[in-house]
Amino acid sequence: MANSIQELLIQANTALENALNDSEVQTLLTVFGYDQTAIEAGKTLYESANQLQQKQLKEYGDQYSATEEFNAKLKAAKTEYVRFVKIARVALKNEPAAYQKLGLSGERKQSYSGWSGQVDRFYANALADSNILAKLQKFGVTQEKLAAGKLLAEETKAANANQKKEMGEAQQATLTRDNAIDELSSWLSDFIAIVRIALEEQPQLLEKLGILERS
């Protein structure tokens, strides 16, 4: 898809630029309804499509960057959280109420939403309970370390939200670009068809516009 779009843009630019800069071509095309104003209208379509193509590429670049950032944050947050869970299971093995409070039983959720819920529960309850904090501190998990882990989880949420935003913007940029490309393609198809008729006795001019003669 991207290559065909780029080829279309190159073809359009070559044909339009050279048509506008060659008085002989303009004279021959004017007879068939493509005067300078009409060709410039096509150039405007090209410029819009080209700008939207560059914007679409940028938006997808931003999306990829946002995804990389989210994945890195998530990996770090998961590593920290799992370490705390393992320690808490030891520190609170004789504290069933605290064990339940932190959600230490069972497997960790695989989905992001499920994992996020477990993380929120763990940090909120651990940081709010002095008894749990005291038990955890005996194994080197201080309030400051828990607060840092909570912050990392919150940064992961922000990175996830940013990733979703960038995905939406990239999809919208693609839709807008595709509409502009379709409009340009339709206009260019008609233009080239008329150019072949207008310049059929001038193959060198067809070549100048980047239009190959039919075999």
N, C-alpha and C positions, 0 to 999 in steps of 0.2 A: 504493500500500500504506500509506504513512505517513498519508495523509489519511483513509483508511477506518478505520485504527486510532484516530486521534484522534477521529473522529466517534463511533466505538463507545464510547470512554472518556467522551466528553461525554454521550452518551445514557444510559450506565449511571449516571453520577454524578447526572444530573438525576432520573432515575426513582427511584433508590435514596434519595437525600437527601430528596426530597419525600415519598416513601412513608413513610419513617421519621419525618418531622416532621409528618405529618397523621394525626390520630387517626381521622378518618372513613375515610380510605383503609385504614389498618391494620385497622379493624374489618371492612370489606368483604372485604379480602384474607385475613384469618384464616380465614374460612369455607372458603376454597379451599386451605388448607394453607400460606399464606405469612404466618405470624405474625411478630412482631418478630425473633425469633431466626433464622428462615429468611431474612428480608430482610437482617439483619446479616451472615449468611453470604455473601450475594451482595455486600454492601459490602466484605467482606474480600477477596473475589476481585477486585473492582474496584481496591482499594487496592494489592494485590500487582501486578496488571497495570500499573497506572499507574506504580508505582515502577520496574518492570522496563522500561517504555517510556522513562522518563527515563534509566535506566542505559544502555540501548541507544544512545540519542542521544549520551550522553557518551562511550561507548566508540568510537563512530564518529568523534566529534570528535577524540578522542585519536589514532585511526588516521590521520586526515587530517593532523594536526599532525606525527605521526611520519613520514609519507610526505614531507611538505614538507621536514622537516629532513634526511631521507636524500637527497632529490634535490639539495638545496643542497650538502650535504657531498660528494656524488658529483661534482657539477659542478666544485667547487673542486679536489677531489683529481685528477680527470681533467686539468684544465687544467695543474696543477703537474707531474703525471707526464709528460704529452705534451711539455711544455717541456723537461724534463730528458732525455727520450729523444732529442729533436731535437739537443740540445747534445751528448749522449753519442755520437751517430752521427758527429758531426764530430770530437770529441775522440779517439775510439777507432777512427777509420776504418782506421788501420794496425795495429790490435791485434785480430786475428781471434779470439783466445782470449777476450779481455775482451768483445768484441762479442757472442760466443756466450753468455758467462757472464751478461750482462745481458739476453739475449733481445731484442736490438735489431732483428733481421731480421724482415721480414714486417709484416703489418698488426696493429694493436691489436685485441684481441678485443672483440666487440660485447656479448656476454653479460656480466652482472655477475660471474658466477663465473669466466669466462675472463679478464676484465680483472683481477680481484682476484689471480688466480694470477700474471699477468704483473707486476703491481705488487709483490707480495711478492718475487718473484725479483729484480727490479731493485734494490729498496732493500736487501734483505739482502746481496746480493753486492757492490753498490757500496760500502756502508758497511764491509764486511769486508775489502776489498782496498785496500791502501795505494797500489798502482800506479794503480788506477782513480781513487781519490780525488785523487791528484796530477794526473792528466790532466784530470779534470773541473774542478779548482780553477783551472786556467789559463784556463778560460772562465767563471769566476765562480760555478761551482757548488761551494759549500763543503760540508764535512761537516755543518755546522749546518743549511744549507738542505736537504740530503738528509734529515737527521733530522726536520726540520719536515715535509717531504713525507711521510715514513713515518708520522709521528704523524697527519697528516691522513687518510691511507689507513686507519689503525687506527680513527680516529673514524668513518669512513665504514662500516667493518665493524660497529661498535657501533650506529650508527644503523640499519643494515640489520637487525640482530638485533632491535632495539627495534621496528622497523616490523613485522616478522613476528610478534612477540609481541602487538602491538596489534591486528593483523589477526585473530589467533586469538581474542583476548578479545572483539573486536567480533562475530565470527561466533558465538561461544558466547552472547553477550548476546542476539543476535538469535534464536537457537534457543530460549533460555529464555523470552524475551519472547513469541515466537509461541505457545509452548505455553500460557502464561498467558492470552493473548488468546483462544485457541481455547476454553479452559475457561470464561472469562467470557462469550464470545459464545454458547456453548451454554446456559449458565445463564440469560442474559438473554433469549434467544429463548423459553425456556419461561415465564419470568416475565412477559414482555410478552403472551404468548398468554393467560395466565391473567388478567392485569390487564384485558385487553380484555373478557373474559367477566364479571369481577367488577364492572367499572365501566361496563358498556355502557349503563346508564341514567343515568350521571353523566359526560357528555362534558366538563364543566368540570374534573373530576378527571383524566380522561385527558390533557387539555391541560396540566394542572399537572405531570404526570409526563413531559411532553414526548413523549407518544404521540399521533400523529395518528389521527383517526377514519378508518376505511376508507370509501372513496367507494362 
